[in-house]
């Protein structure tokens, strides 16, 4: 297994302990090595929690983004890097379950609100707002990542564009363009579906 000295050679890779040390020191190449070595393990945990699909893929991405942005909280002396990544993954899985539960409650509340307001005229602002809220929550399930997570952070957690960029590690300009394009797409869908629902 190559040593630190050998890792500097073209094409050579350090051992896990050296990857961990360089990861903690902020070496971006170490992040790439960490992903290559342990993404499958992290993804496997996410698949066991959510099944294969967007949620498992999103959690895997979030784990490495969060681990990288929070690497100051990791010390190689405290244990191996993959064990720390497993801990980060457990937190992200719990966060995703909590987010799913919030979305479920929001959808149920919106549907209940729609059912409990029979006096609202079909064309009234209240009926339109409730209908759009139900449709918006439904549309979020059709959006791919990372757009879905960005929209959820913006509208469910009320984060600013800059806060979303810091949370996800996605460049600020990309966050803004994702939000703009996704809102345009949602607006078009809501106009079509909302008109059908209220007709």
Secondary structure, 3 states (H helix, E strand, C coil): CCCHHHHCCCCCCCCHHHHHHHHHCCCHHHHHHHHHHHHHHHHHHHHHHHCCCHHHHHHHHHHHHHHHHCHHHCCHHHCCHHHHHHHHHHHHHHHHHHHHHHHHHHHHHHHHHHHCCCCCCCCCHHHHHHHHHHHHHHHHCCCCCCHHHHHHHHHCCCCCHHHHHHHHCCCHHHHHHHHHHHHHHHHHHHHHHHHHHHC
